[in-house]
Amino acid sequence: MSIDLGAIVANWRLLCERAAPAECAAVVKADAYGLGVAEVARALAAAGCGTFFVATVDEAVALRALLGAEPSIVVLHGVSTRAEADELRRLDVLPVLNSLAQVALWNELAKTGGAPLPCVLHIDTGMNRLGLSSVEVQKVGLDRRLVAGCDVRLVMSHLACAEDSANKMNRRQLVTFLQRCAALPSAPQSLANSAGVFLGDGYRFELVRPGIALYGANPVPSGVNPMGEVVHLQGRILQVRRVDANETVGYGAAFSVTVPTRIATVAAGYADGYLRSASGRGMAMVGGVRVPIVGRVSMDLITLDVGAVPEADAQAGAPVSLIGGGVSLDEVATHAGTIPYEILTSLGARYRREYRG
């Protein structure tokens, strides 16, 4: 699997230009969406990215060790225990405080130091996952002592439907965000994820938080993908055989051959993150020719109909492009009935990751 770090940096710079004058952070949780946080975060930091978002305290600890003291690191899950709070304070990492219980824990730690501690406040605007509820926001608005230990560096929320620019939920969340921010301590604001960057100036505020767009997925599915291709996943053909009409291929005899053809068996499967749901739906590239996946994707093997490919290009050992190289990440996700996030984060450990750029 080839990962183009230059393309990731170029995608980040494109998002910076689109979001300006807002700061453009980078979301590198889940091992940079499965692509390798050590390499990805270092490349982005070298390019000038100054703020990184991760999901967990463990991810923050690892990222601080990788990048050193300079960049700002933000933990989306916040803090659940005093031990976690102590660790984040020691490492100068900002927790996203998602409830008044987390705020109280941070306040308690601040008392030991005698001064408010830097943090991010998350307010829910309609997703009903994490974030201060409307009732909790009202409580803070009526009694600022509830956040006395919080040096609020950012107030954020998260868009539920940003990839659909026509969805009325986007506007509702924007209005709710502005209303609820008015009850909180004054601070820079952040609402836009990857797709939110493309919703317009009103959604960008002081900081945007792109994730999946950095890695090449289309943040505006209704239009042409403005992002550069990052991942090129290749398998190799193990065997090619001629199969006559009326024979079947793979488990469950799921594919019936109607005319004689050649079937190439490729060394990749759902143990490598190439999802079984792509069976009979996905496409690959062999010798510059798009070919269909036939039969079921199994644990370690995929079968392709290469009848339309010159025999010289479809032999044992020949490379097959499964993601990139003519089959886009978004297309692979569509064929598998899922989203690019799941495709990238499912890529298995058996692939050798090679970094370019």
PEJOZI-V855546 format. One record per residue. N is the residue number from 0. RES is the residue in three letters. OMEGA is omega in degrees with one decimal (* if undefined). D_LAST is the distance of its C-alpha to the last C-alpha in Angstrom with 2 decimals. Layout:
n: {N/N}
res: {RES/RES}
omega: {OMEGA/OMEGA}
d_last: {D_LAST/D_LAST}
This chain:
n: {0/1/2/3/4/5/6/7/8/9/10/11/12/13/14/15/16/17/18/19/20/21/22/23/24/25/26/27/28/29/30/31/32/33/34/35/36/37/38/39/40/41/42/43/44/45/46/47/48/49/50/51/52/53/54/55/56/57/58/59/60/61/62/63/64/65/66/67/68/69/70/71/72/73/74/75/76/77/78/79/80/81/82/83/84/85/86/87/88/89/90/91/92/93/94/95/96/97/98/99/100/101/102/103/104/105/106/107/108/109/110/111/112/113/114/115/116/117/118/119/120/121/122/123/124/125/126/127/128/129/130/131/132/133/134/135/136/137/138/139/140/141/142/143/144/145/146/147/148/149/150/151/152/153/154/155/156/157/158/159/160/161/162/163/164/165/166/167/168/169/170/171/172/173/174/175/176/177/178/179/180/181/182/183/184/185/186/187/188/189/190/191/192/193/194/195/196/197/198/199/200/201/202/203/204/205/206/207/208/209/210/211/212/213/214/215/216/217/218/219/220/221/222/223/224/225/226/227/228/229/230/231/232/233/234/235/236/237/238/239/240/241/242/243/244/245/246/247/248/249/250/251/252/253/254/255/256/257/258/259/260/261/262/263/264/265/266/267/268/269/270/271/272/273/274/275/276/277/278/279/280/281/282/283/284/285/286/287/288/289/290/291/292/293/294/295/296/297/298/299/300/301/302/303/304/305/306/307/308/309/310/311/312/313/314/315/316/317/318/319/320/321/322/323/324/325/326/327/328/329/330/331/332/333/334/335/336/337/338/339/340/341/342/343/344/345/346/347/348/349/350/351/352/353/354/355/356}
res: {MET/SER/ILE/ASP/LEU/GLY/ALA/ILE/VAL/ALA/ASN/TRP/ARG/LEU/LEU/CYS/GLU/ARG/ALA/ALA/PRO/ALA/GLU/CYS/ALA/ALA/VAL/VAL/LYS/ALA/ASP/ALA/TYR/GLY/LEU/GLY/VAL/ALA/GLU/VAL/ALA/ARG/ALA/LEU/ALA/ALA/ALA/GLY/CYS/GLY/THR/PHE/PHE/VAL/ALA/THR/VAL/ASP/GLU/ALA/VAL/ALA/LEU/ARG/ALA/LEU/LEU/GLY/ALA/GLU/PRO/SER/ILE/VAL/VAL/LEU/HIS/GLY/VAL/SER/THR/ARG/ALA/GLU/ALA/ASP/GLU/LEU/ARG/ARG/LEU/ASP/VAL/LEU/PRO/VAL/LEU/ASN/SER/LEU/ALA/GLN/VAL/ALA/LEU/TRP/ASN/GLU/LEU/ALA/LYS/THR/GLY/GLY/ALA/PRO/LEU/PRO/CYS/VAL/LEU/HIS/ILE/ASP/THR/GLY/MET/ASN/ARG/LEU/GLY/LEU/SER/SER/VAL/GLU/VAL/GLN/LYS/VAL/GLY/LEU/ASP/ARG/ARG/LEU/VAL/ALA/GLY/CYS/ASP/VAL/ARG/LEU/VAL/MET/SER/HIS/LEU/ALA/CYS/ALA/GLU/ASP/SER/ALA/ASN/LYS/MET/ASN/ARG/ARG/GLN/LEU/VAL/THR/PHE/LEU/GLN/ARG/CYS/ALA/ALA/LEU/PRO/SER/ALA/PRO/GLN/SER/LEU/ALA/ASN/SER/ALA/GLY/VAL/PHE/LEU/GLY/ASP/GLY/TYR/ARG/PHE/GLU/LEU/VAL/ARG/PRO/GLY/ILE/ALA/LEU/TYR/GLY/ALA/ASN/PRO/VAL/PRO/SER/GLY/VAL/ASN/PRO/MET/GLY/GLU/VAL/VAL/HIS/LEU/GLN/GLY/ARG/ILE/LEU/GLN/VAL/ARG/ARG/VAL/ASP/ALA/ASN/GLU/THR/VAL/GLY/TYR/GLY/ALA/ALA/PHE/SER/VAL/THR/VAL/PRO/THR/ARG/ILE/ALA/THR/VAL/ALA/ALA/GLY/TYR/ALA/ASP/GLY/TYR/LEU/ARG/SER/ALA/SER/GLY/ARG/GLY/MET/ALA/MET/VAL/GLY/GLY/VAL/ARG/VAL/PRO/ILE/VAL/GLY/ARG/VAL/SER/MET/ASP/LEU/ILE/THR/LEU/ASP/VAL/GLY/ALA/VAL/PRO/GLU/ALA/ASP/ALA/GLN/ALA/GLY/ALA/PRO/VAL/SER/LEU/ILE/GLY/GLY/GLY/VAL/SER/LEU/ASP/GLU/VAL/ALA/THR/HIS/ALA/GLY/THR/ILE/PRO/TYR/GLU/ILE/LEU/THR/SER/LEU/GLY/ALA/ARG/TYR/ARG/ARG/GLU/TYR/ARG/GLY}
omega: {179.0/179.5/-174.9/179.3/176.3/177.7/177.0/178.3/178.7/177.3/177.9/180.0/176.6/178.6/175.1/-179.8/-177.7/-174.6/-174.8/11.0/178.4/172.5/176.8/176.7/176.8/176.0/-175.6/178.3/178.1/178.9/-177.3/178.5/176.1/-173.5/177.2/-173.7/-178.5/-178.0/-176.4/-177.5/178.2/179.9/-179.7/177.7/178.5/179.3/177.3/179.0/-174.4/-178.9/-178.8/176.6/173.4/-177.3/-168.6/177.0/178.8/177.3/179.5/179.0/-179.3/-177.9/177.4/178.0/-179.7/-168.8/-178.4/-168.8/-166.3/-173.1/173.7/178.9/-175.6/-178.1/-173.2/-178.3/178.3/-177.6/179.8/-177.7/177.0/179.0/177.2/179.9/177.6/-178.8/179.9/177.6/-178.9/-176.1/-177.2/178.0/-177.5/172.0/168.0/-178.0/-168.9/-178.5/177.3/175.3/176.6/176.5/-179.4/178.0/178.7/175.6/-179.2/178.4/-178.4/-179.2/-177.9/179.5/176.4/180.0/176.7/-178.1/-178.5/179.5/174.7/173.8/178.2/177.0/178.0/178.8/176.1/178.9/-178.7/170.2/177.7/175.7/176.8/177.9/178.8/179.3/179.9/176.8/178.3/179.1/178.5/179.2/-179.1/-176.4/-177.8/176.5/178.4/179.1/-176.8/-179.4/-174.4/168.9/-169.7/-179.7/-177.1/169.4/-174.0/166.7/-173.4/-178.6/-177.9/-169.8/-171.6/-179.0/175.7/-172.6/-178.9/-176.4/-177.4/178.9/-179.3/-179.0/179.3/-179.9/178.2/-179.4/179.0/179.3/-179.7/-179.7/-175.3/175.9/-177.9/-179.3/-173.4/175.6/-179.6/-178.2/172.0/-173.8/-179.7/179.4/-167.7/166.7/-178.1/-178.1/-179.8/177.5/-174.6/179.1/178.9/-175.3/-174.8/-177.0/-169.6/178.1/-174.8/-178.3/174.4/-171.4/-179.8/174.7/-170.7/179.7/177.3/-171.9/169.0/179.0/-177.2/178.4/178.9/-171.8/-179.7/-177.8/178.9/-178.8/179.1/-174.3/178.0/180.0/-176.0/-171.7/169.4/-179.4/179.7/167.1/175.6/179.5/176.1/-174.7/173.0/177.9/174.6/-178.6/-177.5/175.2/178.7/171.8/-178.4/-177.1/168.1/-178.5/177.1/-176.5/-170.0/-179.7/177.7/180.0/-178.9/174.8/-179.1/-177.5/173.6/-179.6/177.4/176.9/-171.7/-177.9/173.1/179.7/-174.5/172.3/177.7/179.4/173.9/-161.3/179.4/-179.7/175.8/-179.6/177.3/-177.1/-173.7/178.4/175.3/177.9/177.1/179.3/179.8/-179.1/175.7/-178.0/-177.7/166.7/178.6/-175.3/-175.0/168.8/178.9/-172.9/-173.4/-170.7/173.2/177.0/-177.0/171.2/-177.3/179.6/-178.6/-177.6/175.5/-175.9/-179.0/-178.2/-177.4/179.2/176.6/-178.9/-178.4/179.8/178.0/177.0/-179.5/172.3/-175.4/180.0/179.3/175.1/-171.2/176.4/-179.2/178.4/178.2/179.6/179.4/179.9/-179.7/179.1/-178.0/-176.8/-178.3/178.1/-177.2/178.9/-176.5/-175.7/177.4/-176.3/-168.7/-176.8/-176.8/176.7/171.5/-178.6/178.1/-174.8/177.5/173.8/*}
d_last: {14.12/10.48/8.63/5.74/5.06/4.32/7.50/9.15/9.09/10.32/12.83/14.01/14.61/16.48/18.53/19.24/20.64/22.60/24.05/24.90/26.90/26.30/23.77/20.82/20.35/18.10/19.74/18.16/21.33/21.74/18.75/16.50/18.31/17.88/14.11/14.30/15.28/14.49/10.72/10.81/13.52/12.23/9.09/11.72/14.26/12.38/12.03/15.77/16.67/20.05/21.48/20.53/22.82/23.54/26.51/28.34/29.49/27.95/24.48/25.20/26.36/23.25/20.95/23.15/22.89/19.08/18.85/22.17/24.88/23.33/21.85/24.35/24.34/26.57/28.09/29.09/31.79/33.51/35.94/38.61/40.22/41.20/39.09/35.95/37.04/37.61/34.17/32.45/34.68/33.91/30.15/30.50/29.05/30.49/32.16/32.59/36.37/37.29/41.05/43.98/44.07/40.60/41.70/44.80/42.86/40.72/43.94/45.52/42.75/42.97/46.70/46.12/44.17/46.51/43.91/41.83/38.36/35.16/34.32/33.37/36.08/35.37/38.00/38.52/38.97/39.62/37.27/39.80/37.33/36.49/37.65/40.97/43.48/45.62/48.45/46.33/45.11/48.77/49.75/47.26/48.49/52.06/51.41/48.55/49.66/47.74/44.50/46.02/43.55/40.50/38.62/36.95/33.61/32.73/34.63/32.69/33.42/31.58/31.92/33.17/32.83/30.25/28.67/32.13/32.68/36.34/37.16/39.88/38.57/35.88/38.59/40.80/38.14/37.39/41.12/41.61/38.76/40.34/43.77/42.85/40.77/43.98/45.63/42.99/42.26/40.53/36.77/33.51/32.91/30.15/30.61/27.62/25.11/22.43/25.20/27.37/25.12/26.27/29.94/30.73/31.29/33.95/31.64/29.00/31.18/29.56/26.56/24.61/23.01/20.46/19.31/18.93/17.70/14.49/13.83/14.75/18.51/20.95/22.68/25.41/26.55/29.32/27.09/24.03/20.78/19.11/15.86/12.82/12.48/10.36/12.26/13.44/16.32/18.30/21.68/23.86/27.41/30.01/33.03/34.42/38.07/40.52/42.18/45.42/46.64/48.14/45.96/43.56/40.07/38.93/40.43/43.30/43.60/41.62/40.80/43.62/43.05/45.10/44.54/43.54/39.80/37.13/35.38/32.08/31.50/27.88/26.81/25.72/27.91/28.66/28.23/24.52/24.56/25.25/28.25/31.74/32.52/30.45/33.22/34.66/32.46/28.83/27.20/24.77/23.54/24.98/24.88/23.95/26.95/27.10/29.39/31.06/31.11/34.77/36.68/35.50/32.15/33.25/31.88/29.96/30.46/30.02/32.21/31.39/33.84/32.52/35.77/34.15/31.51/32.59/33.55/31.36/28.22/29.54/30.45/29.95/26.47/24.93/21.74/22.25/19.84/21.05/18.50/16.33/16.75/19.91/21.05/19.69/19.42/22.39/24.37/23.97/25.23/28.10/29.18/29.31/31.30/28.95/26.05/22.25/22.52/24.61/22.50/19.34/21.44/23.45/20.81/22.40/21.75/22.35/18.97/16.62/13.30/10.32/6.90/3.77/0.00}
